[in-house]
Amino acid sequence: MSLFVTLAADILVAVLLAATIVTCLRLSRRISQLKGDEAALRQTIGDLMVATGTAERAIAGLRSAIDDGDRTLTTRIEAATARSAELAAQVEAGETVVMRIGAIVAQMRAVPVRAEPPPAPRPAPEPEIPAARPESTSPNGERLGAAAAAALAMSERALARVRARAA
């Protein structure tokens, strides 16, 4: 029986040894798969780090663009505010002018219109005869004539303005 027990123990050890070998082979395959996965994971981590660096640079560029846009927008808003204030002042000045014109028109409507006699037709100018005209010997005569002509022209312009207001 001792032979039987020894043989049974040897068979048991051989079966256990075979099971250990099979388990070791399975573990070896799994370890090699893990090493492959580890290399892929390292590659993935490297790619992720590169992508993170690129994203950080892009974010810095976007922040810079946002800052530039903010500065530009602030400048334009300030300019628009200044233009708005200028326009408001001009509108107010325009309203004041319109009110003044309205007051002038109201005063003109309140004043009764005088009937002006129609202007008398002017006689046709007589042809001047140079030889018949007496020569003035003093320079004051020429000045008086020019002053009289200027006064006549001014009175005609003033009369035209009064007529235009009356109409």
C-alpha positions as CSV (number, residue, x, y, z in Angstrom):
1,M,0.0,0.0,0.0
2,S,2.8,2.3,0.5
3,L,3.6,1.9,-3.2
4,F,0.0,2.8,-4.0
5,V,0.1,5.9,-1.7
6,T,3.5,6.9,-3.2
7,L,2.2,6.5,-6.7
8,A,-1.0,8.3,-5.9
9,A,1.0,11.2,-4.3
10,D,3.2,11.3,-7.4
11,I,0.2,11.4,-9.7
12,L,-1.4,14.1,-7.5
13,V,1.8,16.2,-7.6
14,A,2.0,15.7,-11.5
15,V,-1.6,16.8,-11.9
16,L,-1.0,19.8,-9.6
17,L,2.2,20.6,-11.5
18,A,0.4,20.4,-14.9
19,A,-2.3,22.7,-13.5
20,T,0.4,25.1,-12.2
21,I,2.0,25.1,-15.7
22,V,-1.3,25.8,-17.4
23,T,-2.0,28.6,-14.9
24,C,1.5,30.1,-15.5
25,L,1.0,30.1,-19.2
26,R,-2.3,31.9,-18.9
27,L,-0.7,34.4,-16.5
28,S,2.2,34.9,-18.9
29,R,-0.2,35.6,-21.8
30,R,-2.2,38.1,-19.6
31,I,1.1,39.8,-18.5
32,S,2.2,40.1,-22.1
33,Q,-1.3,41.6,-23.0
34,L,-0.9,44.0,-20.0
35,K,2.5,45.0,-21.3
36,G,1.0,45.7,-24.7
37,D,-1.9,47.6,-23.1
38,E,0.7,49.5,-21.0
39,A,2.5,50.6,-24.2
40,A,-0.8,51.6,-25.7
41,L,-1.7,53.4,-22.5
42,R,1.6,55.3,-22.5
43,Q,1.1,56.2,-26.1
44,T,-2.4,57.4,-25.3
45,I,-1.1,59.4,-22.3
46,G,1.5,61.0,-24.5
47,D,-1.1,61.9,-27.1
48,L,-3.3,63.3,-24.4
49,M,-0.4,65.5,-23.1
50,V,0.3,66.8,-26.6
51,A,-3.5,67.6,-27.1
52,T,-3.6,69.3,-23.6
53,G,-0.6,71.5,-24.6
54,T,-2.2,72.4,-27.9
55,A,-5.5,73.2,-26.1
56,E,-3.7,75.4,-23.5
57,R,-2.0,77.3,-26.3
58,A,-5.3,77.7,-28.1
59,I,-7.0,78.9,-24.9
60,A,-4.2,81.5,-24.4
61,G,-4.7,82.7,-28.0
62,L,-8.5,82.9,-27.5
63,R,-7.9,84.9,-24.3
64,S,-5.6,87.3,-26.1
65,A,-8.2,87.6,-28.9
66,I,-11.0,88.2,-26.3
67,D,-8.8,90.9,-24.6
68,D,-8.2,92.6,-27.9
69,G,-11.9,92.5,-28.8
70,D,-12.8,93.8,-25.4
71,R,-10.4,96.7,-25.7
72,T,-11.7,97.5,-29.2
73,L,-15.3,97.2,-28.1
74,T,-14.6,99.5,-25.1
75,T,-13.0,102.0,-27.4
76,R,-15.9,101.9,-29.8
77,I,-18.5,102.1,-27.1
78,E,-16.7,105.2,-25.7
79,A,-16.6,106.8,-29.1
80,A,-20.3,106.0,-29.7
81,T,-21.1,107.5,-26.3
82,A,-19.3,110.6,-27.2
83,R,-21.0,110.8,-30.6
84,S,-24.4,110.2,-28.9
85,A,-23.7,113.1,-26.5
86,E,-22.7,115.3,-29.5
87,L,-25.9,114.3,-31.4
88,A,-28.0,115.0,-28.3
89,A,-26.5,118.4,-28.0
90,Q,-27.1,119.1,-31.7
91,V,-30.7,117.9,-31.5
92,E,-31.2,120.1,-28.5
93,A,-29.7,123.1,-30.3
94,G,-31.9,122.3,-33.3
95,E,-35.0,122.1,-31.2
96,T,-34.1,125.5,-29.7
97,V,-33.7,127.0,-33.3
98,V,-37.0,125.5,-34.3
99,M,-38.7,127.0,-31.2
100,R,-37.2,130.4,-32.1
101,I,-38.3,130.1,-35.7
102,G,-41.8,129.1,-34.4
103,A,-41.8,132.2,-32.2
104,I,-40.8,134.4,-35.1
105,V,-43.5,132.9,-37.3
106,A,-46.1,133.4,-34.5
107,Q,-45.1,137.0,-34.1
108,M,-45.2,137.6,-37.9
109,R,-48.7,136.1,-38.0
110,A,-49.8,138.3,-35.1
111,V,-48.7,141.5,-37.0
112,P,-51.4,142.7,-39.4
113,V,-50.2,142.8,-43.0
114,R,-50.2,146.3,-44.5
115,A,-51.4,146.6,-48.0
116,E,-48.4,148.0,-49.9
117,P,-49.1,149.9,-53.0
118,P,-47.8,148.1,-56.1
119,P,-44.5,149.4,-57.1
120,A,-44.6,152.1,-59.7
121,P,-43.2,151.1,-63.0
122,R,-39.8,152.6,-63.5
123,P,-39.4,154.9,-66.3
124,A,-37.1,153.7,-69.0
125,P,-33.7,155.1,-68.5
126,E,-32.9,157.9,-70.8
127,P,-29.9,157.4,-73.0
128,E,-27.0,159.3,-71.8
129,I,-25.2,161.5,-74.1
130,P,-21.6,161.7,-73.1
131,A,-20.9,165.0,-74.7
132,A,-23.9,166.7,-73.0
133,R,-22.9,165.6,-69.5
134,P,-21.2,168.3,-67.6
135,E,-17.8,167.3,-66.2
136,S,-17.5,167.6,-62.5
137,T,-14.5,169.5,-61.5
138,S,-14.3,168.3,-57.9
139,P,-13.7,164.8,-56.7
140,N,-16.4,165.2,-54.1
141,G,-19.1,165.2,-56.8
142,E,-18.0,161.7,-57.9
143,R,-18.1,160.5,-54.3
144,L,-21.5,161.9,-53.7
145,G,-22.9,160.2,-56.8
146,A,-21.4,156.8,-55.8
147,A,-22.8,157.2,-52.2
148,A,-26.2,158.1,-53.6
149,A,-26.2,155.0,-55.9
150,A,-25.1,152.8,-53.0
151,A,-27.9,154.3,-50.7
152,L,-30.5,153.6,-53.5
153,A,-29.3,150.0,-53.9
154,M,-29.5,149.4,-50.1
155,S,-33.0,150.9,-49.9
156,E,-34.2,148.7,-52.7
157,R,-32.8,145.6,-51.0
158,A,-34.4,146.6,-47.7
159,L,-37.8,147.1,-49.4
160,A,-37.5,143.7,-51.1
161,R,-36.8,142.1,-47.6
162,V,-39.8,143.8,-46.1
163,R,-42.0,142.6,-49.0
164,A,-40.7,139.1,-48.6
165,R,-41.6,139.1,-44.9
166,A,-45.0,140.4,-45.6
167,A,-45.7,137.7,-48.1
